[in-house]
């Protein structure tokens, strides 16, 4: 596996989508984290992380995503993960990411979830 994670960002008015293509390890996780935190600094409190083209997230990548979830919570935003493999979805559930952030099947579902009022 290579460390050449490709990351694409699409900014909308009330949220941004980060799509990854490749392995999310320490290098890839740092790249995703930097981009996501940059978006938060720009004022995007609601993010969607589309992992459709990422089949592996290692433990360091997960730890970086946990830090991202905490930062999103600090700004009272929301983060949704979508298009996860079954293994990644299970890993995120075990690691507590499923409780702290949303996990949905598709990007369209994440967009709908972000449009819904936030539960108190």
URSULFEN-V337851 format. One record per pair of residues at least 4 apart in sequence whose C-alpha atoms are under 7 Angstrom apart, sorted by the first residue. I is the first residue (numbers start at 1). J is the second residue. Records with the same first field share a line. If there is no record, write none. Layout:
# URSULFEN-V337851
I: J + J
This chain:
# URSULFEN-V337851
3: 23 + 27 + 28
4: 22
5: 20 + 21 + 22 + 23 + 24 + 28
6: 20 + 21 + 22
7: 18 + 19 + 20 + 21
8: 18 + 19 + 20
9: 16 + 17 + 18 + 19
10: 16 + 17 + 18
11: 15 + 16 + 17
12: 16
14: 44 + 46
15: 44 + 45 + 46 + 47
16: 44 + 46 + 47 + 48
17: 47 + 48 + 49
18: 48 + 49 + 50
19: 49 + 50 + 51
20: 50 + 51 + 53 + 54
21: 53 + 54
22: 53 + 54
23: 28 + 54 + 55 + 56 + 57
24: 28 + 29 + 56 + 57 + 58 + 61
25: 29 + 57 + 58 + 60 + 61
26: 30 + 60 + 61
27: 31
28: 32
29: 33 + 61 + 64
30: 34 + 64
31: 35
32: 36
33: 37 + 64 + 65 + 68
34: 38
35: 39
36: 40
37: 41
38: 42
39: 43 + 44
40: 44 + 45
45: 72 + 75 + 77 + 78
46: 77 + 78 + 79
47: 78 + 79 + 80
48: 79 + 80 + 81 + 110
49: 80 + 81 + 82
50: 81 + 82 + 83 + 107
51: 82 + 83 + 84
52: 83 + 84
55: 85
57: 61 + 62 + 88
58: 62
59: 63
60: 64
61: 65
62: 66
63: 67
64: 68
65: 69
66: 70 + 97
67: 71
68: 72
69: 73 + 79 + 100 + 101
70: 74
71: 75
72: 76 + 77 + 78 + 79
73: 77 + 78
78: 101
79: 101 + 102
80: 101 + 102 + 103 + 110
81: 102 + 103 + 104
82: 103 + 104 + 105 + 106 + 107
83: 105 + 106
84: 88 + 89
85: 89
86: 90
87: 91
88: 92
89: 93
90: 94
91: 95
92: 96 + 97 + 98
93: 97 + 98
96: 100
97: 101
98: 102 + 103
104: 109 + 110
105: 109
106: 110
107: 111
108: 112
109: 113
110: 114
111: 115
112: 116
